[in-house]
Amino acid sequence: MKNKKIEIKMEPSLNEIEESIRTVFKDNLVLLILGSFSIDYKGRARSYIEAGDRILIVKSDGAMIIHRPYGYKPVNWQPRVDMFRISRKNEKLIITFIRKTPREEVTITLEKVYFLIYGKLMDEATFEMHLTEEELKKAIIKNPSLIEKDLKIINEEKEVAYGKADLIGKDSKGRIVVIELKKGKIGENEVLQLYRYVKYFKELGKNVRGLIVGSGISPHAEVLLKNLGLEFKTVNIKKLSKMKYT
């Protein structure tokens, strides 16, 4: 595989399959096989599945997964293959994946391989989960000081003439605060929506402020926000994601 990152083989021979598997485990590569094979499992229980079209995946850390052509759950898997054996019988390749502790063996008998691909894949990205708007709302309800000191939340999903305001609060001076939440960047549409809610309360003679909360705001939306006398508060969605609110 020198100077090649990925190796692809269509309907490979038994020799090519065996050579590929040995290379994968020797060099800690990723392997994917589409083929027809049976599965014999020995370990904490015993199971056998007759030959059928399936997907075999071996990952660079030794994890082994077998999928059927449907469903998201694997039919067999090992968190790590510690060793393997390859043999042949009646022109079929037999591969046994062995896990030492607890002792488990998954043996596949390859009837036919339609497609084989292996190579070195890299993925060093950090997995991050971010809040939904509903979770952001719960976080602020539980701790209103996240957006303003001495703020109190008095209502949520408040029906007004122009829709539903995410949150209604009162500030330290007793003014109503209409709060709209957006987990992404705020645009002009969100600003105009908040303005309509604020206008509704003003028409009722209320002393009211409009506050939109998000992780960022577009330049045009920021200009519009100031012209309409509304306010914007930045929240660190990534930081809030690490906190739990129920």
N, C-alpha and C positions, 0 to 999 in steps of 0.2 A: 504493500500500500504506500510505498514511498511516493511523495509528491501528490498523493491523492487523499482527499479528506473523506470521501464517500465511495464505497464500492457497491455496485448494483449488478445483480445476476438474475436473468430471466430463465426460468425452468433449468436451474443448475443441475449438474450431475452429482452423484453421491460423493465423488471425490471433492468437488467444489464446495459442497455443503459442509463436509467434515473439515476441510481446510479452513473455511470461513469461521466455523464455530471455535476451532482451536485458536485462531487469530484473535477473535473477540475476547476470549477469556485471558489470553496471554497479555494483550495490550489494553485491557479494560475499556473496550469499545461498546457501542450500542448496536444491537442486532434486532432486526425485524424480519420475520418469516411469515408469508402467507402460504398456507399449504393444507393438505388433508392428512390428518394424523389422529391416532388414538391416544388416550391418556390413561396411565395406570398410576394411581397414588397409593403409597404405603407410608404410614406414619401414625398419628393419633387415631386414625380410622383407616379404612380401606375403601377405595372407589375405583371404578373403571368406566371409561366412556369410549364407545366404539369410534372408529374413524369418522371424521367429518371435517368440513372446511373450517379452519381456525386461524388465529393470529397468535404467534409466539413473539414475545418481546423480552429481550435480556438487556438490562441497563448497565451502565459503566460501573456501578457499585455492586453489581452481582444480583440485583433484584430480578426475579423472573416472573412473568405474568403471561397467562394464556386466556385469550378472549374468544368467545364465539362471535359470529358475524352480527349479532344483535345484543342489545342490553349493555349496560355500563359496568356490571359486576363481572370480575374475572371468574372463570370456571375453576382455575387452579392458579396458585401463586406461591412464591417463596420470597421472603424479605431479603434473603441472600443465598446465593449458591456457593457452597464452600468447595465443592469439587464436582466433576462430571465424568461420565463414562460414555464412550461411543463404540458401538459394535454394529455388525451387519448380519442380516438373516433374510434369506429369500429375496435378495435384491432390495431390501428395505433398510433404512438407517435407523438404528435404535439409540436414543440419547437419554441418559439418566442424569437428572439434576439432583444433587445430594446436599442436604442441609444437615450439619452435624448435631446441633443442639437447638431444639429437640430433633431427634433423628427423623428425617423425612426424605422420601424419595419420590420424585415425579419422573416417570418414564414415558417418553413419547415415541411412537413408532411411525415414522414418516412414510406415508403411502405415495405422496406427490408434493413437490414444492413448486409453486407457481412463480414465486417472487421472493428474492432474498436481498436485503440491503443491510450494510453495516458500515460503521465509521466512527470517527471521534466527534462528538457533539459537545459544545460548551454552553453552559447556562449559569452565570454567576449573579444574576439579578436577584434583588431582595424582594420577597413576596410581601406585599402590603395590602391590608384591607382598610377601606375608608368608610366613614359613616354614610348611611342613607340620610335623606332629608328628615325622615321620621325619627331616626336615632338622634340627629342633631337637635330636633325639637325636644325630645325627651331629656337630652343633656341640659338644655337651657331651662326647661321647666324645673328640673331638679336643682340647678345651680344658676340662677339668673345673673349672678355677678360675673359669669363668664363674658357677658356683653356689657354690663353696666352695674356699678356699685349701687346698692340699695334699691335695685329694680325688683318689683314684685309681679309675678305672672298671675293674672286673674281670670284668663279665659284662653281657650285654644279652639282653632277651627271655627272662629266666630263668623256667623252668617251676617253679611252686610249686603247692601243693594247691588254690589258689583262682584260678588263671589264670597269666598271664605278667607278671612285673614288668618294666617298661621297662628299667631299668638297676639294676645292683648295684655299689656302690662300697665303698671303705674310707676312713675319715677318718684324720686325723693321729694319732689315739689307737688305731687298729687296729680300730675298731668297724665293723660292717657297716652300710652306708647303703642302704636300699631307696628307689629314686627313681622317682616316677611323673611323667610329663610331660603337660601339657595346654596347647595353644596359646591356648585361650580362657580365659574366666573359670571358676574351679574351683567346683564345687558340692558338695553333701553326698555325692552318690554316689561322686565321685572320692576324697573323704576316706575314706569307708568301705572302698573298694576297697584303698587304701593300708594301712589299718589291718589288713585281713585278711592282707595279705602280711607285714606286720611281725609279726603274731601267729604266723604260720607259723614264722618264724625264731626267735621267742622260745620256741616249743614245742620247738625243737631245741636249746635251751640257749645260743643265740647272744646276744652283746651287740649290740643292733641299734637303729638309728634309722630313722625314716620321714620322708622329705622329698618334698614335692610341689612341682613347679615349674610356673609358669604366669605369665600376664600380669596376673592378678587373681583375687580370691576373694570369694565372696558373704559377707555378714555371718553368716548361719547356719552356713555351712561353716567360717568362721574360728573361731566358738565351738566347734563340734564338734572341729575340729582340735586346739585347745588342751586340751579335755577328754580327748582320747585320747592326749595327749602326743606329737603329731606336729608337724612343722615345715613352714613354707611359705617358698618363695624366689621372689621376683619376678624375671622376666627381661624385658628390653626386646625384644619380638619384632620390632618395627619396626627397631631398631638391628641386631639379628642378621641380619635379612633382607638388609642391605647387605653382609654378610660372606659369603664363599664357603667352603663346606665340602663336601668330596667323600669 
